[in-house]
Amino acid sequence: MRANPDFPETWFISMSVIGRPNLLTRPRYSGILARQLNDSQQRQEIIVRSHLLLPDQLLLLVQPFKSPLAAWMQYFVKDTALHICESLRTDMQDERKEWFSFFVNRDNNGVEVFWRNIEHLPVGSEKEFEAFESRMLSAPVKAGYVSAPEYYPYTWFNNRAGIDHTPFQFNAD
């Protein structure tokens, strides 16, 4: 049950890759995330409102649509880990190959350990939504990737990854 019945069920999701690699903003891997998120939207499971990719972290603001968040999250976490790990097995870049073989998949359980620090927090109001978007926009600046959020290419408004999103339309009271 939502705390605010006037605000649609919305969640802030944060997921990190184990070992903090420079991975998710590579076209090969951002493409996997984009396909999975876009497919979920095509199946009307979720609506992506905002997203941000860092080299080692995915941040999302989503609304469950025809699928409960817990069910969608379970599928998304497992499926993205599976596809990214499959792609890492054939990655030609020695550093990533070594990181995957010796750090992630050393016990042949890469899919189970790929994502860590997975959190999903409820968003109960327009003010909270805007605070989470602000948190997302400050992340690449705090990490030192850019001097201002508008220069970072992996946001919902610059969208180099190609993740479909539907901006939130707030009521003008």
Secondary structure by P-SEA (a helix, b strand, c coil): ccccccccbbbbbbbbccccccccccaaaaaaaaaaaaaaaaacccccccccccccbbbbbcccccccaaaaaaaaaaaaaaaaaaaaaacccaaaaaaaaccccccccccccccccbbbbbbccaaaaaaaaaaaaacccccccccccccccccccccccbbbbbccccccc
